[in-house]
Amino acid sequence: MSKILIAMIAMFALMVFPGAGIWSLLSNVLGGGVAESFLYPIYGGIILLAGLIVGCTVIILEEIKALKEEINRVSNK
């Protein structure tokens, strides 16, 4: 989970904060020009939403596993 959060924060910082200058350099590699530059904030939002979905899914799966272990422990008594 921490790897996901670190990657999400790094991409957000790369696109929004002072790293945005680095992102403009990468845009030459990715393609597009001034006409496509309005899409970069949308890409940042998509990255944040994907990280949020993955993070929430991991938390839910951990809770389900804990509940399953609790049920098994109670049924074995």
Secondary structure, DSSP 4 states (H G I P E B T S, - for coil): -HHHHHHHHHHHHHHHSTTHHHHHHHHHHH---GGGGGGHHHHHHHHHHHHHHHHHHHHHHHHHHHHHHHHHHHHH-
